[in-house]
Amino acid sequence: MDNHDQTIKDFGEQWLRYCDNEGFYGSLELFSDILSPFLTPDEINNCRVAEIGSGTGRIVNMLLKTGAEHIVAVEPSVAFEVLCRNIAEPERVTCLKITGDQLPPYGDLDYIFSIGVLHHVEDPDPVVKAVYKALRPGGRFLVWLYGKERNRLYLALLQPLRGLSKHLPHSLLAALVEIIYLPSVVYLGLCRRFPLPMQGYLLSVFEKMSPRKRRLIIYDQLNPTYAKYYTRLEAEKLLMANKFGNVLVHHRHGYSWTVIGTKPLS
Ligand SMILES: C[S@@+](CC[C@H](N)C(=O)[O-])C[C@H]1O[C@@H](n2cnc3c(N)ncnc32)[C@H](O)[C@@H]1O
């Protein structure tokens, strides 16, 4: 199995085990943070939208809360069944068990979102091209990606560990997560007092998660076969090289990239 199919399989198995979207992890407060500074939830009200790589459907349910008129949710893994089960208002959602590059060329969508997905796709260009075709002229694509800059120390620790952890069966990976959990909480405590690396993310996001979701976040870093950490330039190029205009990049909490691009009017 190649990296692409194996990564989808990894996520399918992950979401069958971590299938709920409780608390801050599934909240509109977190969605506002993800969209900031480019969009507010209000701007999505009454819009036709899609999400690429929906997992357990937390972003789809956030989109429902914004008042989006209709949502296309794309999820290729076996987690598709979890997605369908978790959706709060199924009549406003079309679920498709396809990869992002197979998104139908609707041509009338106002916004498309892909949150934490494209950094797990080895060749994301076909997905971005499909998104472009599915948007209306003037429609916008918002992507959230792992960042490389200011994560050098974290990546120096993570990358060697991932070399092992991505091969572990669930029981051993869950045991490794337990070992890492306590030091991560101690580090979080230190971040409240000192300006340490990743402080912005830890205090604005990680701290607000329940203990179960904090464990999921650690698991999610260690589990997938393929994960790329983007430089600012790579993040920007991903949309610019695929015909998007007015591409803007935000360094979210100093550790990741929120990128938005617009399909030109003509
Ligand atoms: C980290 S999860 C993010 C899920 C969701 N967006 C969220 O934020 O909760 C990445 C998801 O992307 C999906 N995925 C992986 N490769 C994909 C592809 N080529 N096209 C669409 N989705 C893909 C995985 O199956 C997984 O559910």
The ligand as an SDF file (V2000), in Angstrom:
LIG
                    3D

 27 29  0  0  0  0  0  0  0  0999 V2000
   -6.4820   15.2090   10.5590 C   0  0  0  0  0  0  0  0  0  0  0  0
   -7.9500   14.6270    9.8260 S   0  0  0  0  0  0  0  0  0  0  0  0
   -8.9050   16.1150    9.7980 C   0  0  0  0  0  0  0  0  0  0  0  0
  -10.3860   15.8760    9.9050 C   0  0  0  0  0  0  0  0  0  0  0  0
  -11.2410   17.1350    9.9850 C   0  0  0  0  0  0  0  0  0  0  0  0
  -10.9670   18.0530    8.9100 N   0  0  0  0  0  0  0  0  0  0  0  0
  -11.0650   17.8150   11.3200 C   0  0  0  0  0  0  0  0  0  0  0  0
  -10.4210   18.8730   11.3760 O   0  0  0  0  0  0  0  0  0  0  0  0
  -11.5550   17.2900   12.3170 O   0  0  0  0  0  0  0  0  0  0  0  0
   -7.5410   14.3740    8.0980 C   0  0  0  0  0  0  0  0  0  0  0  0
   -8.6730   13.7090    7.3250 C   0  0  0  0  0  0  0  0  0  0  0  0
   -8.3690   13.8080    5.9300 O   0  0  0  0  0  0  0  0  0  0  0  0
   -8.7450   12.5990    5.3000 C   0  0  0  0  0  0  0  0  0  0  0  0
   -7.9700   12.4570    4.0520 N   0  0  0  0  0  0  0  0  0  0  0  0
   -6.7470   11.9150    3.8890 C   0  0  0  0  0  0  0  0  0  0  0  0
   -6.3760   11.9430    2.5900 N   0  0  0  0  0  0  0  0  0  0  0  0
   -7.4000   12.5390    1.9170 C   0  0  0  0  0  0  0  0  0  0  0  0
   -7.6320   12.8600    0.5450 C   0  0  0  0  0  0  0  0  0  0  0  0
   -6.7380   12.5850   -0.4010 N   0  0  0  0  0  0  0  0  0  0  0  0
   -8.8010   13.4660    0.2210 N   0  0  0  0  0  0  0  0  0  0  0  0
   -9.7070   13.7630    1.1800 C   0  0  0  0  0  0  0  0  0  0  0  0
   -9.5440   13.4720    2.4800 N   0  0  0  0  0  0  0  0  0  0  0  0
   -8.4000   12.8690    2.8480 C   0  0  0  0  0  0  0  0  0  0  0  0
   -8.4580   11.5340    6.3340 C   0  0  0  0  0  0  0  0  0  0  0  0
   -9.1530   10.3360    6.0960 O   0  0  0  0  0  0  0  0  0  0  0  0
   -8.8370   12.2400    7.6390 C   0  0  0  0  0  0  0  0  0  0  0  0
  -10.1490   11.9680    8.0280 O   0  0  0  0  0  0  0  0  0  0  0  0
  1  2  1  0
  2  3  1  0
  2 10  1  0
  3  4  1  0
  4  5  1  0
  5  6  1  0
  5  7  1  0
  7  8  2  0
  7  9  1  0
 10 11  1  0
 11 12  1  0
 11 26  1  0
 12 13  1  0
 13 14  1  0
 13 24  1  0
 14 15  1  0
 14 23  1  0
 15 16  2  0
 16 17  1  0
 17 18  1  0
 17 23  2  0
 18 19  1  0
 18 20  2  0
 20 21  1  0
 21 22  2  0
 22 23  1  0
 24 25  1  0
 24 26  1  0
 26 27  1  0
M  CHG  2   2   1   9  -1
M  END
$$$$
